[in-house]
Amino acid sequence: MNNRAGSLLWNLKQFSALGPTSRIVRLYPLGFCRPKIVYSNGSPRNLLNHFDDRMQSSVRNLFQDALFFKSGGDSQTKGVGAVTALRVSRLLCPRRLSFDSKQSPVSDDGLRKINFHHETSNEDVLTKETKPTPISWRKLSQECNSLSDVLDKFAEAPTFPSSNYFSAMWTIAKRMSEDQKHFEKQLMFKHPAFTQLCDQMMREAKVMYFDHLLFSLHAVVKLGVPQNTLLVQTLLRVVQERINECDEKCLSVLSTVLEAMEPCKNVDVLRAGLRILVDQQIWKIERVFTLQTVMRSIGKDAPISLKRKLEMKAVRELDRFSVLNSQHMFEVLAAMDYRSLTLLNECSKAVIGNIHGCPIKVLVNIVQSCRDLRYHNVDLFNDIADYVAATFDICKLKQVLFLLMLFENLTFRHVGLMDLFMKKVVDEPGFLNMKSLVSILQVYSSLNHLNRPQTQEFLNVMASALTGCLHHIPSENLLNAVCSFCLMNHFPLAPIHQLLQQDLIDELLMSDNKERNIHKLHILAACLKLDDVPYQKAIDLALPSSPSTVLYPNAKVAEVLSSLLGKGYFSENVQLPHNYHIDFEIRMDSNRSQVLPLSDGNGVTSATDVQRLAVLCLPRSTYCLDLTHPRGFLAMKMRHLKAMGFHVILVNNWEMEKLEMKDAVTVLKSEIYSTEAPSTADVNFQSTC
């Protein structure tokens, strides 16, 4: 008896020595163990790429503490003929869970003893107990060629998580053309398994990993599922509830999703939550790409304090900016409507230094962002235009035209690029259509880019193209085109004749852009009266009065003229015919050696002996960006003032304000008493190349 008791105690000691006395296994809501994995490089986990590896890791973790006893001839194990193991089939296969069932996802008999033959290996147990294994999104996207193929796979054997199917479908869709993508999406919506997949996604949303949830929402939105559907709104609500689970990678994905969505109540709430989260975690963001993605998505109406914090963080990371980061920063700042000169200047240097090989699409996006941010950098614009001109033959004309339109909006005139495009129009006019025609005329007339060798031929080609589309051109487009021709001192008769039809004029006066149309019709009427035009019908054209011109005070110039000429020798704010206004008028003798009092100029001296001077005080906006070349409307006004008998003196307001009174008097005196007559190029369309 004592021998038996001693033998039992010895067996118990050996039993205890085989493994730890206690082991706590944490069961997650999904019903399987998720061990903590520490990455050597510190990067966040990539669940979509390594989901299968995680599953096997979880299995190994479950079994590493199981106790196995094999029957054999050892006297110490006599009578033990079973193997003790964990029953893991339901724990390792959450895809088998029925969310409609009343049973708990974790069964009460989750740990159970099972008997199997002693020759069965551990690997065999794992294979039998974990089938069928979930299929990864990457494998799905490689095996399937269409969105319907993925849904067919799901219909055959639905597995967890459903995010894999949506991610696979979006990966496949990205490989398709736009037409094919549209067709495949229609088939996806009609597929009988699609509703089932959406239903499973909504049931799994609260228990799947948070990054799976975000990738699912991203794929659903990109696949074109309407935003007002129950699926999208459910995912948005669940993300709101679990937003505190965001790590850096999740912040990037969530920012990308919000950027692609239209405003609605749930989106607005989620964006507000994102702003709070970013404000808390901004100094912990390590990747520049994540920082830029977050900056892009917070919205233009984000608090200015948050925008400044993001700017400070970006400035700190400038040393880590790649060339792509520098190129992307322009769009990022435009998306958040924040004009950071520090970031823009530094990124401009990086773009200029690495411009060779940069796609024209990227350059166009940079210039467009500069326009939105009202950022004028002549060096940046010159280098971009030089590069596009050097690669003009391989650039798409549509992209070059759009770039020229952006430059026009920025008042930047690049002679070389505009000359190349003008030559292209003359050599190959076939690419012109109604829309491009109006845009080209707007660019060249606004920037006053004429007086070139091929100017007349260019104008003839453009007039011919406009005449060819008169039968279908809208009235406002026709007015814009004709007004552009007027600025360039060119008057095609057929377009003008059609524009002056009474029914078209009535249509223009009843449109939403009534004031702008009236202003342009007055320009046409003034040109037809003051310029050398064979068409004279506009003389009797009855038009409403044009909106009054906004007058800006010129106290500094008035003070200088009073000091130089004295009171009564100049008039201020003079209104002329054809809605023209001049800031100051001075009357002199024909030799411009003596200033005449206004009373003498009105009657004592004959009109032929009086030289009228028009002093125009000008802001920067009336010039091109280089501040030496007048824009289209100023050039036309100078031409018309000359036709009315004036000599034009241009005074730059920003320069006059910098001068002391003594220097300002000297500058104006030299201009007033100058005997140099303005050249024809100066009055019509001067070119300072």
C-alpha positions as CSV (number, residue, x, y, z in Angstrom):
1,M,0.0,0.0,0.0
2,N,2.8,2.3,0.9
3,N,4.5,1.4,-2.4
4,R,1.3,2.3,-4.3
5,A,1.0,5.7,-2.5
6,G,4.7,6.5,-3.1
7,S,4.3,5.6,-6.8
8,L,1.2,7.9,-7.1
9,L,3.1,10.8,-5.4
10,W,6.0,10.3,-7.8
11,N,3.7,10.4,-10.8
12,L,2.1,13.6,-9.6
13,K,5.6,15.2,-9.3
14,Q,6.5,14.2,-12.8
15,F,3.1,15.5,-14.1
16,S,3.8,18.9,-12.5
17,A,7.3,19.0,-14.0
18,L,6.1,18.7,-17.5
19,G,4.6,22.2,-17.7
20,P,3.7,25.3,-15.7
21,T,1.2,24.9,-12.9
22,S,-1.2,27.5,-14.3
23,R,-1.6,29.3,-17.6
24,I,-4.1,32.0,-18.4
25,V,-5.3,32.1,-22.0
26,R,-7.2,35.3,-22.9
27,L,-10.2,34.8,-25.1
28,Y,-11.1,37.7,-27.4
29,P,-14.6,38.5,-28.5
30,L,-13.9,36.8,-31.8
31,G,-13.5,33.5,-30.0
32,F,-9.8,32.9,-30.6
33,C,-6.6,33.8,-28.9
34,R,-4.7,36.8,-30.3
35,P,-1.1,36.8,-28.9
36,K,0.8,40.0,-28.6
37,I,3.4,40.2,-31.3
38,V,6.3,42.6,-31.0
39,Y,7.9,43.8,-34.3
40,S,11.6,44.5,-34.4
41,N,11.2,47.5,-36.7
42,G,8.5,49.1,-34.6
43,S,6.1,49.2,-37.5
44,P,2.3,48.7,-36.9
45,R,0.9,45.3,-37.7
46,N,-0.4,44.7,-41.2
47,L,-3.4,42.5,-40.6
48,L,-4.5,42.4,-44.2
49,N,-1.1,41.1,-45.4
50,H,-0.4,38.6,-42.6
51,F,-3.9,37.5,-41.5
52,D,-3.1,33.8,-42.3
53,D,0.2,34.0,-40.3
54,R,-1.7,35.5,-37.4
55,M,-4.1,32.6,-37.4
56,Q,-1.3,30.0,-37.4
57,S,0.5,32.0,-34.7
58,S,-2.7,32.0,-32.6
59,V,-3.0,28.2,-33.0
60,R,0.6,27.7,-32.0
61,N,0.0,29.8,-28.9
62,L,-3.0,27.8,-27.9
63,F,-1.2,24.5,-28.1
64,Q,2.1,25.4,-26.6
65,D,0.8,24.7,-23.1
66,A,-1.3,21.6,-23.9
67,L,-0.1,18.4,-22.1
68,F,0.2,15.3,-24.3
69,F,0.6,11.8,-22.8
70,K,1.4,8.9,-25.1
71,S,0.6,5.3,-24.0
72,G,3.5,3.0,-24.0
73,G,5.5,0.4,-22.0
74,D,6.8,2.9,-19.3
75,S,5.6,1.7,-16.0
76,Q,5.3,5.2,-14.8
77,T,2.5,6.0,-17.3
78,K,0.7,2.7,-17.1
79,G,-3.1,3.1,-17.4
80,V,-2.9,6.5,-19.2
81,G,-4.1,5.8,-22.7
82,A,-5.6,9.1,-23.8
83,V,-4.2,12.4,-24.9
84,T,-5.3,15.6,-23.2
85,A,-5.6,18.5,-25.6
86,L,-7.6,21.7,-26.2
87,R,-10.8,21.6,-28.3
88,V,-10.1,24.6,-30.6
89,S,-12.2,24.0,-33.7
90,R,-14.8,26.6,-32.8
91,L,-12.3,29.0,-31.2
92,L,-10.1,29.1,-34.2
93,C,-12.8,29.5,-36.8
94,P,-14.8,32.6,-36.1
95,R,-16.3,32.4,-39.6
96,R,-18.5,29.6,-38.2
97,L,-20.1,31.9,-35.7
98,S,-23.7,32.5,-36.2
99,F,-24.6,36.1,-35.1
100,D,-28.2,35.3,-35.3
101,S,-27.8,32.4,-32.8
102,K,-28.8,32.7,-29.2
103,Q,-25.6,30.9,-28.2
104,S,-22.5,32.9,-27.1
105,P,-19.6,33.1,-29.5
106,V,-17.5,31.5,-26.8
107,S,-18.9,28.1,-25.9
108,D,-19.1,26.9,-22.3
109,D,-17.4,23.7,-23.3
110,G,-14.7,25.6,-25.1
111,L,-12.1,23.5,-23.2
112,R,-12.8,19.8,-23.7
113,K,-10.9,16.5,-23.6
114,I,-10.8,14.5,-26.7
115,N,-9.4,11.1,-27.6
116,F,-7.5,10.2,-30.7
117,H,-4.9,7.7,-31.8
118,H,-1.5,8.0,-30.3
119,E,0.2,8.1,-33.7
120,T,-1.6,11.3,-34.8
121,S,0.9,14.2,-35.0
122,N,0.3,17.7,-33.7
123,E,0.3,19.0,-37.3
124,D,-2.5,16.7,-38.2
125,V,-4.5,17.9,-35.3
126,L,-4.1,21.5,-36.4
127,T,-5.0,20.8,-40.0
128,K,-8.2,18.9,-39.0
129,E,-9.4,21.3,-36.4
130,T,-8.9,24.6,-38.3
131,K,-10.3,23.8,-41.8
132,P,-11.4,25.7,-43.8
133,T,-8.8,28.4,-43.4
134,P,-9.6,32.0,-44.2
135,I,-8.4,33.2,-47.6
136,S,-6.4,36.5,-47.6
137,W,-7.5,39.5,-49.7
138,R,-4.2,39.3,-51.6
139,K,-4.8,35.7,-52.6
140,L,-8.3,36.5,-53.6
141,S,-7.2,39.4,-55.8
142,Q,-4.7,37.2,-57.5
143,E,-7.0,34.2,-58.1
144,C,-10.0,36.3,-59.3
145,N,-10.3,38.4,-62.4
146,S,-13.6,40.2,-61.7
147,L,-15.7,41.5,-58.8
148,S,-18.2,38.8,-59.5
149,D,-15.5,36.1,-59.1
150,V,-14.8,37.3,-55.6
151,L,-18.5,37.2,-54.7
152,D,-18.7,33.7,-56.2
153,K,-15.9,32.6,-53.8
154,F,-17.8,34.2,-50.9
155,A,-21.0,32.4,-51.9
156,E,-19.2,29.0,-52.0
157,A,-17.8,29.2,-48.5
158,P,-18.2,32.5,-46.5
159,T,-15.2,33.0,-44.2
160,F,-14.2,35.6,-41.7
161,P,-13.4,38.4,-42.0
162,S,-15.6,39.8,-44.7
163,S,-13.2,42.7,-45.1
164,N,-11.0,40.5,-47.2
165,Y,-13.6,40.2,-49.9
166,F,-14.2,44.0,-50.1
167,S,-10.4,44.7,-50.1
168,A,-9.9,42.1,-52.8
169,M,-12.7,43.6,-55.0
170,W,-11.2,47.1,-54.7
171,T,-7.7,45.8,-55.6
172,I,-9.2,44.1,-58.7
173,A,-11.2,47.2,-59.6
174,K,-8.0,49.4,-59.6
175,R,-6.6,47.3,-62.4
176,M,-9.5,48.0,-64.7
177,S,-10.3,50.8,-67.1
178,E,-13.0,53.2,-66.2
179,D,-15.5,51.6,-68.6
180,Q,-14.8,48.1,-67.4
181,K,-14.9,49.3,-63.8
182,H,-18.3,50.8,-64.3
183,F,-19.7,47.6,-65.9
184,E,-18.2,45.4,-63.2
185,K,-19.7,47.6,-60.4
186,Q,-23.1,47.2,-62.0
187,L,-22.7,43.4,-62.0
188,M,-21.5,43.5,-58.4
189,F,-24.6,45.3,-57.2
190,K,-26.8,42.8,-58.9
191,H,-24.9,39.7,-57.7
192,P,-27.1,37.7,-55.2
193,A,-24.2,37.3,-52.8
194,F,-23.5,41.0,-52.5
195,T,-26.4,41.6,-50.1
196,Q,-25.3,38.6,-48.0
197,L,-21.7,40.0,-47.9
198,C,-23.0,43.5,-46.8
199,D,-25.1,41.9,-44.2
200,Q,-22.2,39.9,-42.8
201,M,-20.0,42.9,-42.8
202,M,-22.5,44.9,-40.7
203,R,-22.7,42.0,-38.2
204,E,-18.9,41.7,-38.0
205,A,-18.2,45.4,-37.8
206,K,-18.1,45.6,-34.0
207,V,-15.9,42.6,-33.4
208,M,-13.4,42.7,-36.3
209,Y,-10.0,44.3,-35.9
210,F,-10.2,48.1,-36.2
211,D,-7.8,48.3,-39.2
212,H,-9.9,45.6,-40.9
213,L,-12.9,47.8,-40.3
214,L,-11.2,50.9,-41.8
215,F,-10.0,49.0,-44.9
216,S,-13.5,47.7,-45.4
217,L,-15.0,51.2,-45.2
218,H,-12.4,52.5,-47.6
219,A,-13.0,49.7,-50.1
220,V,-16.8,50.1,-49.8
221,V,-16.6,53.8,-50.6
222,K,-14.2,53.4,-53.4
223,L,-16.4,50.6,-55.0
224,G,-19.1,53.2,-55.3
225,V,-21.6,51.9,-52.7
226,P,-23.9,54.9,-52.1
227,Q,-23.1,56.9,-49.0
228,N,-26.7,56.9,-47.7
229,T,-26.9,53.1,-47.6
230,L,-27.3,51.3,-44.3
231,L,-23.9,49.5,-44.8
232,V,-21.9,52.7,-45.1
233,Q,-23.7,54.5,-42.3
234,T,-23.4,51.5,-40.0
235,L,-19.6,51.4,-40.7
236,L,-19.3,55.1,-40.0
237,R,-21.1,54.8,-36.7
238,V,-19.0,51.8,-35.6
239,V,-15.8,53.7,-36.5
240,Q,-17.1,56.7,-34.4
241,E,-17.5,54.3,-31.4
242,R,-14.1,52.8,-31.8
243,I,-12.1,55.8,-33.0
244,N,-9.8,55.7,-29.9
245,E,-8.3,52.4,-31.3
246,C,-6.6,54.5,-34.0
247,D,-2.9,54.0,-34.3
248,E,-0.8,55.9,-36.9
249,K,-1.6,53.6,-39.8
250,C,-5.3,53.8,-38.9
251,L,-5.1,57.6,-38.9
252,S,-3.8,57.5,-42.4
253,V,-6.6,55.2,-43.7
254,L,-9.3,57.1,-41.9
255,S,-8.1,60.4,-43.3
256,T,-8.1,58.9,-46.8
257,V,-11.6,57.6,-46.4
258,L,-13.0,60.9,-45.1
259,E,-11.4,62.8,-48.0
260,A,-13.3,60.6,-50.5
261,M,-16.7,61.1,-48.8
262,E,-19.3,63.8,-49.2
263,P,-20.4,65.8,-46.1
264,C,-23.2,64.3,-44.1
265,K,-24.0,64.0,-40.4
266,N,-22.0,60.9,-39.6
267,V,-19.1,62.1,-41.8
268,D,-19.0,65.5,-40.1
269,V,-19.1,63.9,-36.6
270,L,-16.3,61.5,-37.6
271,R,-14.2,64.3,-39.1
272,A,-14.7,66.3,-35.8
273,G,-13.5,63.2,-33.9
274,L,-10.5,62.9,-36.2
275,R,-9.5,66.5,-35.5
276,I,-9.6,65.9,-31.8
277,L,-7.6,62.7,-32.2
278,V,-5.0,64.4,-34.4
279,D,-4.7,67.3,-32.0
280,Q,-3.9,64.8,-29.2
281,Q,-1.5,62.6,-31.3
282,I,0.1,65.1,-33.6
283,W,3.6,65.0,-32.0
284,K,3.5,61.2,-32.1
285,I,3.1,60.9,-35.9
286,E,6.3,59.5,-37.3
287,R,5.7,59.1,-41.0
288,V,5.6,62.2,-43.3
289,F,3.1,60.5,-45.6
290,T,0.7,60.0,-42.6
291,L,1.2,63.6,-41.6
292,Q,0.3,64.9,-45.0
293,T,-2.7,62.6,-45.4
294,V,-4.1,63.9,-42.1
295,M,-3.4,67.5,-43.0
296,R,-5.2,67.0,-46.3
297,S,-8.3,65.5,-44.7
298,I,-9.0,67.8,-41.7
299,G,-10.9,70.2,-44.0
300,K,-10.7,73.9,-44.8
301,D,-12.9,74.8,-41.8
302,A,-10.7,73.2,-39.2
303,P,-9.6,75.4,-36.3
304,I,-6.7,77.7,-37.1
305,S,-4.9,76.5,-34.0
306,L,-4.9,72.9,-35.3
307,K,-3.7,74.1,-38.7
308,R,-0.8,76.0,-37.1
309,K,0.1,72.9,-35.0
310,L,0.2,70.8,-38.2
311,E,2.3,73.5,-39.9
312,M,4.8,73.4,-37.0
313,K,5.0,69.6,-37.2
314,A,5.6,69.7,-40.9
315,V,8.3,72.4,-40.5
316,R,10.0,70.2,-38.0
317,E,10.0,67.3,-40.5
318,L,11.3,69.3,-43.5
319,D,14.7,67.6,-43.3
320,R,13.0,64.2,-43.8
321,F,10.9,65.4,-46.8
322,S,11.5,63.4,-50.0
323,V,11.0,65.0,-53.4
324,L,7.5,63.5,-53.6
325,N,6.7,64.9,-50.1
326,S,7.7,68.4,-51.3
327,Q,5.7,68.1,-54.5
328,H,2.7,66.8,-52.5
329,M,2.8,69.6,-49.9
330,F,1.4,72.2,-52.3
331,E,-1.8,70.2,-52.7
332,V,-1.9,69.4,-49.0
333,L,-1.8,73.1,-48.0
334,A,-4.4,73.9,-50.7
335,A,-6.7,71.2,-49.4
336,M,-6.6,72.7,-45.9
337,D,-6.6,76.3,-47.2
338,Y,-3.6,77.3,-45.3
339,R,-0.9,79.5,-46.8
340,S,2.3,78.6,-45.1
341,L,5.1,80.7,-46.7
342,T,7.8,78.7,-44.9
343,L,6.6,75.4,-46.2
344,L,5.8,76.7,-49.7
345,N,9.2,78.4,-50.1
346,E,11.2,75.3,-49.0
347,C,9.1,72.9,-51.1
348,S,9.5,75.3,-54.1
349,K,13.3,75.0,-53.8
350,A,13.0,71.2,-53.7
351,V,10.7,71.2,-56.8
352,I,13.0,73.5,-58.7
353,G,16.1,71.4,-57.9
354,N,14.4,68.1,-59.0
355,I,12.2,69.2,-61.8
356,H,13.7,67.1,-64.6
357,G,11.6,63.9,-65.1
358,C,8.7,65.3,-63.1
359,P,5.4,64.4,-64.8
360,I,3.5,67.4,-66.2
361,K,0.4,66.4,-64.3
362,V,2.3,66.9,-61.1
363,L,3.5,70.3,-62.2
364,V,0.0,71.3,-63.2
365,N,-1.3,70.3,-59.7
366,I,1.5,72.4,-58.1
367,V,0.6,75.5,-60.1
368,Q,-3.1,74.9,-59.4
369,S,-2.4,74.8,-55.7
370,C,-0.4,78.0,-56.0
371,R,-3.4,79.6,-57.6
372,D,-5.7,78.5,-54.8
373,L,-3.3,79.6,-52.1
374,R,-2.5,83.0,-53.9
375,Y,1.1,82.1,-53.8
376,H,3.3,83.9,-56.4
377,N,6.8,82.6,-56.9
378,V,8.3,83.8,-60.2
379,D,11.3,81.5,-60.0
380,L,9.1,78.4,-59.5
381,F,6.8,79.4,-62.4
382,N,9.7,80.1,-64.7
383,D,11.4,76.8,-64.0
384,I,8.1,74.9,-64.5
385,A,7.4,76.8,-67.8
386,D,10.9,76.3,-69.0
387,Y,10.7,72.5,-68.4
388,V,7.3,72.2,-70.1
389,A,8.7,74.2,-73.1
390,A,11.7,72.0,-73.3
391,T,9.5,68.9,-73.3
392,F,6.7,70.5,-75.4
393,D,6.7,67.8,-78.1
394,I,5.9,65.0,-75.7
395,C,3.3,67.0,-73.7
396,K,-0.4,66.7,-74.2
397,L,-1.8,70.0,-75.6
398,K,-4.7,69.8,-73.2
399,Q,-2.4,69.8,-70.2
400,V,-0.3,72.6,-71.7
401,L,-3.4,74.7,-72.3
402,F,-4.6,74.1,-68.7
403,L,-1.2,75.1,-67.4
404,L,-1.4,78.4,-69.5
405,M,-4.9,79.1,-68.1
406,L,-3.5,78.7,-64.5
407,F,-0.6,81.0,-65.4
408,E,-3.1,83.6,-66.7
409,N,-5.0,83.4,-63.5
410,L,-1.7,84.0,-61.6
411,T,-1.0,86.9,-64.1
412,F,2.3,85.1,-65.1
413,R,3.4,85.4,-68.7
414,H,6.1,83.1,-70.0
415,V,7.2,84.2,-73.5
416,G,8.8,81.0,-74.7
417,L,6.0,78.6,-73.8
418,M,3.3,81.0,-75.1
419,D,5.2,81.4,-78.4
420,L,5.5,77.6,-78.8
421,F,1.8,77.1,-78.2
422,M,0.9,80.0,-80.6
423,K,3.0,78.3,-83.3
424,K,1.3,75.0,-82.6
425,V,-2.1,76.6,-83.1
426,V,-0.9,78.1,-86.4
427,D,0.6,74.8,-87.7
428,E,-2.1,72.4,-86.4
429,P,-5.4,74.3,-86.0
430,G,-7.4,71.0,-86.2
431,F,-7.2,70.4,-82.5
432,L,-9.2,73.6,-81.7
433,N,-12.7,73.2,-80.5
434,M,-15.2,75.7,-79.0
435,K,-14.1,75.3,-75.4
436,S,-10.3,75.4,-76.1
437,L,-10.9,78.3,-78.6
438,V,-12.5,80.6,-75.9
439,S,-9.8,79.6,-73.3
440,I,-6.9,80.4,-75.7
441,L,-8.3,83.7,-76.6
442,Q,-8.8,84.5,-72.9
443,V,-5.2,83.6,-72.1
444,Y,-3.5,85.6,-74.9
445,S,-5.8,88.7,-74.6
446,S,-5.5,88.9,-70.8
447,L,-1.7,88.5,-70.8
448,N,-1.4,90.8,-73.8
449,H,0.9,88.4,-75.5
450,L,1.1,89.8,-79.0
451,N,3.5,91.8,-81.2
452,R,5.1,88.5,-82.2
453,P,6.1,87.5,-85.7
454,Q,3.2,85.1,-86.1
455,T,0.6,87.2,-84.3
456,Q,-1.5,88.2,-87.4
457,E,-1.5,84.6,-88.7
458,F,-2.5,83.4,-85.2
459,L,-5.4,85.9,-85.0
460,N,-6.6,84.8,-88.5
461,V,-6.6,81.2,-87.5
462,M,-8.5,81.8,-84.3
463,A,-11.0,84.0,-86.1
464,S,-11.6,81.4,-88.7
465,A,-12.1,78.7,-86.1
466,L,-14.6,80.9,-84.2
467,T,-16.5,81.6,-87.5
468,G,-16.7,77.8,-88.1
469,C,-18.5,77.2,-84.8
470,L,-21.0,80.1,-84.8
471,H,-23.9,77.9,-85.5
472,H,-23.7,76.1,-82.1
473,I,-21.7,78.4,-79.8
474,P,-23.6,79.7,-76.7
475,S,-24.1,83.5,-76.6
476,E,-21.9,84.1,-73.5
477,N,-19.0,82.1,-75.1
478,L,-19.4,84.2,-78.2
479,L,-19.3,87.4,-76.2
480,N,-16.2,86.3,-74.3
481,A,-14.4,85.4,-77.6
482,V,-15.3,88.6,-79.3
483,C,-14.3,90.7,-76.3
484,S,-10.9,88.9,-76.3
485,F,-10.5,89.8,-79.9
486,C,-11.4,93.4,-79.1
487,L,-8.6,93.5,-76.4
488,M,-6.2,92.3,-79.1
489,N,-7.3,95.0,-81.5
490,H,-8.7,92.4,-84.0
491,F,-12.3,92.5,-85.3
492,P,-13.6,89.4,-87.2
493,L,-16.8,90.6,-88.9
494,A,-18.9,87.4,-88.9
495,P,-18.8,86.8,-85.1
496,I,-19.4,90.5,-84.4
497,H,-22.4,90.6,-86.7
498,Q,-24.0,87.6,-85.0
499,L,-23.3,88.9,-81.5
500,L,-25.0,92.2,-82.3
501,Q,-28.3,90.5,-83.2
502,Q,-31.0,91.9,-80.9
503,D,-32.2,88.5,-79.7
504,L,-28.6,87.6,-78.6
505,I,-28.2,90.9,-76.8
506,D,-31.5,90.4,-75.0
507,E,-30.4,87.0,-74.0
508,L,-27.2,88.3,-72.6
509,L,-29.0,91.1,-70.7
510,M,-31.3,88.5,-69.0
511,S,-28.6,86.0,-67.9
512,D,-27.3,85.5,-64.4
513,N,-24.1,87.3,-65.4
514,K,-25.9,90.4,-66.5
515,E,-23.4,93.0,-65.1
516,R,-20.4,91.2,-66.5
517,N,-22.1,90.9,-69.9
518,I,-23.0,94.6,-69.9
519,H,-19.3,95.5,-69.2
520,K,-18.1,93.4,-72.1
521,L,-20.7,94.8,-74.5
522,H,-19.5,98.3,-73.5
523,I,-16.0,97.3,-74.4
524,L,-17.2,96.1,-77.8
525,A,-19.0,99.4,-78.4
526,A,-16.0,101.5,-77.4
527,C,-13.7,99.5,-79.6
528,L,-16.0,99.8,-82.6
529,K,-16.1,103.6,-82.2
530,L,-12.5,104.3,-81.2
531,D,-10.6,101.8,-83.2
532,D,-10.2,101.5,-86.9
533,V,-13.0,99.1,-87.6
534,P,-15.0,98.8,-90.8
535,Y,-18.1,97.6,-88.9
536,Q,-20.0,100.6,-87.4
537,K,-23.4,99.2,-86.4
538,A,-22.6,99.3,-82.7
539,I,-22.7,103.1,-82.7
540,D,-26.5,103.0,-82.4
541,L,-26.5,100.1,-79.9
542,A,-28.6,100.9,-76.9
543,L,-27.1,99.4,-73.7
544,P,-27.8,99.8,-70.0
545,S,-25.3,101.9,-68.1
546,S,-22.2,100.1,-67.0
547,P,-21.6,99.6,-63.2
548,S,-19.7,102.6,-61.8
549,T,-16.0,102.2,-61.4
550,V,-14.6,101.8,-57.9
551,L,-12.5,104.8,-57.2
552,Y,-9.4,104.5,-55.0
553,P,-8.0,107.5,-53.2
554,N,-4.6,108.7,-54.5
555,A,-3.7,111.1,-51.7
556,K,0.1,110.8,-52.2
557,V,0.0,111.5,-55.9
558,A,-2.5,114.4,-55.4
559,E,-0.1,115.9,-52.8
560,V,2.9,115.5,-55.1
561,L,1.0,117.2,-58.0
562,S,-0.1,120.1,-55.7
563,S,3.5,120.6,-54.7
564,L,4.8,120.4,-58.2
565,L,2.1,122.2,-60.2
566,G,0.0,124.1,-57.7
567,K,-3.8,124.2,-57.2
568,G,-5.9,124.7,-60.3
569,Y,-3.5,123.1,-62.7
570,F,-4.8,119.5,-62.6
571,S,-8.2,117.9,-62.2
572,E,-8.9,114.7,-60.2
573,N,-11.2,111.7,-60.9
574,V,-12.1,112.6,-64.4
575,Q,-14.9,110.6,-66.1
576,L,-14.5,110.2,-69.9
577,P,-16.9,108.8,-72.5
578,H,-17.2,105.0,-73.0
579,N,-17.0,104.4,-69.2
580,Y,-13.3,105.3,-69.0
581,H,-12.0,107.0,-65.9
582,I,-8.6,108.7,-65.3
583,D,-7.2,109.6,-61.9
584,F,-5.7,113.0,-62.9
585,E,-5.8,115.2,-66.0
586,I,-3.1,117.8,-66.8
587,R,-3.2,120.2,-69.7
588,M,0.0,121.5,-71.3
589,D,1.1,123.3,-74.4
590,S,1.8,121.3,-77.6
591,N,5.6,121.2,-76.8
592,R,4.9,120.0,-73.2
593,S,7.0,122.7,-71.8
594,Q,4.4,124.6,-69.8
595,V,1.4,123.5,-67.7
596,L,-1.8,125.3,-68.5
597,P,-4.4,126.3,-65.9
598,L,-7.6,124.5,-66.3
599,S,-9.5,127.7,-67.3
600,D,-7.0,128.4,-70.2
601,G,-7.2,124.8,-71.3
602,N,-11.0,125.1,-71.5
603,G,-11.2,128.1,-73.8
604,V,-8.3,130.5,-73.9
605,T,-6.0,128.3,-75.9
606,S,-7.2,126.5,-79.0
607,A,-7.7,122.8,-78.8
608,T,-4.9,122.1,-81.3
609,D,-2.4,123.9,-79.0
610,V,-3.3,121.8,-75.9
611,Q,-1.8,118.5,-75.0
612,R,-3.9,116.5,-72.5
613,L,-2.1,114.2,-70.1
614,A,-3.9,111.3,-68.4
615,V,-2.2,110.2,-65.2
616,L,-3.2,106.6,-64.3
617,C,-2.4,105.4,-60.8
618,L,-2.1,101.6,-61.1
619,P,-2.1,98.6,-58.7
620,R,0.1,95.6,-59.3
621,S,-2.8,93.6,-60.7
622,T,-2.9,95.6,-63.9
623,Y,0.6,94.2,-64.8
624,C,1.8,90.7,-65.5
625,L,3.7,89.1,-62.7
626,D,7.1,90.5,-63.8
627,L,5.6,94.1,-63.2
628,T,6.9,95.4,-66.5
629,H,4.2,94.2,-69.0
630,P,0.7,95.7,-69.0
631,R,-2.2,93.3,-69.1
632,G,-4.9,93.3,-71.8
633,F,-7.4,95.8,-70.4
634,L,-4.7,98.4,-69.5
635,A,-3.2,98.1,-72.9
636,M,-6.6,98.6,-74.5
637,K,-7.3,101.6,-72.3
638,M,-4.0,103.2,-73.2
639,R,-4.8,102.7,-76.9
640,H,-8.2,104.3,-76.5
641,L,-6.9,107.2,-74.5
642,K,-4.4,107.9,-77.2
643,A,-7.3,107.8,-79.7
644,M,-9.1,110.4,-77.6
645,G,-6.0,112.7,-77.7
646,F,-4.4,111.9,-74.4
647,H,-0.8,111.3,-73.5
648,V,-0.7,108.5,-70.8
649,I,1.5,108.6,-67.7
650,L,1.6,105.5,-65.6
651,V,2.2,105.8,-61.9
652,N,2.7,102.6,-59.9
653,N,1.0,103.0,-56.5
654,W,3.3,100.6,-54.6
655,E,6.4,102.4,-55.8
656,M,5.1,105.9,-55.1
657,E,4.2,104.9,-51.5
658,K,7.8,104.0,-50.9
659,L,9.3,107.3,-52.1
660,E,9.9,110.4,-50.0
661,M,8.0,113.5,-51.1
662,K,11.1,115.1,-52.7
663,D,11.9,111.9,-54.7
664,A,8.2,111.5,-55.7
665,V,8.2,115.1,-57.0
666,T,11.3,114.5,-59.1
667,V,9.9,111.3,-60.6
668,L,6.5,112.9,-61.6
669,K,8.2,116.0,-62.9
670,S,10.4,113.9,-65.3
671,E,7.3,112.1,-66.5
672,I,5.2,115.2,-67.1
673,Y,7.8,117.3,-68.8
674,S,9.2,114.4,-70.9
675,T,9.4,115.1,-74.6
676,E,9.5,111.4,-75.5
677,A,6.3,110.4,-77.4
678,P,4.9,107.0,-76.5
679,S,5.6,104.4,-79.2
680,T,2.9,102.5,-81.0
681,A,3.9,99.3,-79.2
682,D,3.5,101.0,-75.9
683,V,0.1,102.2,-76.6
684,N,-1.3,99.1,-78.4
685,F,0.3,95.9,-77.1
686,Q,3.8,96.5,-75.9
687,S,6.0,93.5,-75.5
688,T,9.0,93.6,-73.1
689,C,10.8,90.4,-73.9
